[in-house]
Amino acid sequence: MAAGPLVQVGNNNTYIPQNDSRLVIEYSRNPKDFSLPNYVQIRKIPKQRGVYLAIDPRQAGRLVGGDLNDFVWPDGQPRPRTRQNGQEFNFRNYQTVRRNFGQPIGDIARQEADWNVEDTQEAMQAQQAMTARTKLVQTAINLQANWDAAHWSNVTSIPGVTGTWDAALSTNLFIKKSLNYAVKRVKKSTLGKIKKSQLHLVMNPDTATAIGETQEIHDVVKQSAEAYGLVTQDEGRWSEYGLPNKLYGLEVVVEDAVMVTSPKGAATQTEEYVMPTGVAFLMARVGGLESKGGGPSFTTVTLFAKEEMTVQRNHEERDRFLDVDVVDDVGVGITASSSGFAFRACLS
């Protein structure tokens, strides 16, 4: 039987006369499968608007000119009182926005459906909410004004890197040089607070694939026991993009969330990755997924959450339909741009 056009759930289109228990109608990914929780931290907050504390960590390592004389205390002399040694800080604003992802389902449709339309609708809306979260984060980190100037750069402006990453060879090591430069920049700016093990390299599938196809990556492993894993893309050691789980000591996170930017009923449906191609980010996440709060954070990006993925179902007796809603009240803050690095124009 030929497939008909896509239609919205209604009272006369959810019954399948010859139901096959093996029928699969659930195409939505589990929201927990999203990459976002791997590189951001969530901080629960009581109100939609507020401030968070940002302390300049550089004062803790400040020795002007490398001279220690300002701190010398000779015997019999008054204790030295330095006047320029206080901590510097500011408060930065955050604001969350409440969004509702909902859809009513008629009672007849629910009664006569051969699948659980409520659960399916709810799962789709939860995925939609997670995709929206990813979009919020990507919009924030792709804005240059949110970054310290020293932590935002085209890759060809990095010392020793004269070409883009897709032109990387084992003889020029453009990728390795770029990552090493960024790691050192983060370590210097955070006075060593951020360790390499806390850093994640985030990119979309197109960028990851381009890097995985470079001679720099292939030449490094082709003579080693790892070559077989690269070719077969073994689960665990090698991803489907031809990259190892760790690249030069950095955890690789492929942000593969997809958004559909065309409206329902459009002749051409457009799907695209939420994260742009040709950019990559080094991002720190200090601690677990949920921030403990109460002080400054060295996590690069924080998702402030007043209300998190609240699921509500409300039956309207008079109108005879069930409202299925997912509510998310979140905002994004670049809480420590000094603990990350934005690579721009990575590909030619």
Phi, psi and omega in degrees: 000133181290144179286138178271183179290158176293135181227160176275149180303130180216185187283349185233018183227013181251000179265128179252111187306316180246085187286134175252120183298344179272001181297131180248117179243003182263104180257352183285140174283152172296130179306333179292346181280353181293150181282337187311314182297348180280343184227004172236166177238145181256130176240118179284134183229154187276337184228159184293328181239145179182193179228156172234152186275130175236116180253134177287114184283350188291334181299329181294344179241014186281116172231094189299122181067009182072013185267129180261002185297331180296343185254358183289136180234093180292151179298136178083001181251155177300147177302133179294138179241096178285143185255352184239036186245010182283154178289146178245138184209169167209165176254132181246144185279146166230155176211132177261160178230129179276130179233142179242127177249101189223168179195130173278145177234124181296150183297321180295319178300319180292321183289325188258357180291144177268011173217169182279090185293332179294311181295320180295316179297318180297317180296321179295319180290326176295320177294321177299318179294320178293323177296321178296320176301315180299319178298318178300314181294315181295323177298318181292315185281346177268007177260116186301325182299342181276357185243149168296143185303324183285355184244021180220119185200143165295144185296328181286352175266357178281133181307130178086357180249111184250005179212169180283168186294329180288352175257015184286132177238167177291345179269342179245336175051046180302320183292311181298317180296320179297313182293319178298319179298314182295318179298316179296322179297317179295315181298319180292315184292333180256011180055036177079005179297322180270125178264158181301327181293344180265359185262143179235138176261114187250131178204165179271171185300323180296317178294317179298318180296317180298319179291319180296339180267001183284156177291333178301315181288314184292320182293329181294324188252350190295336179261009184246174178294343180285347184301320181296318179296325179294317182291317183274350182051055180303137178293134181108292183279321183234137181274174178291351182261006179080017178245148175287164177299329175237131179246113183052040176087000182253134178295126180269127176239117178263112181276099187252018177297136183243139174239146176260116187263358179263149181284165175301139176085355179294144181299325179242124178265129185248119175247138178211156177291142178296320179276132180295158176273146175089008174232157177211156182225136169266121187225137179261138168233111185264115182092199184277190182296323181259127179287142177283338178072185176090000180186182180294152183236143174263006173289133187297310184233133178240136174261110179277126187234115173273322177220127188248110169046051178283126180260127180228138174233126182228121181268127177266104184298314184295315183271350175059054171213161179251123174275125176247118186228145170236123184248133179224123181240092188223163173212164186241138175227134172276089190284339179203081180293339178291346179263009179223182179205136180255116176267121181250155177050051183289331185244154180281000000 
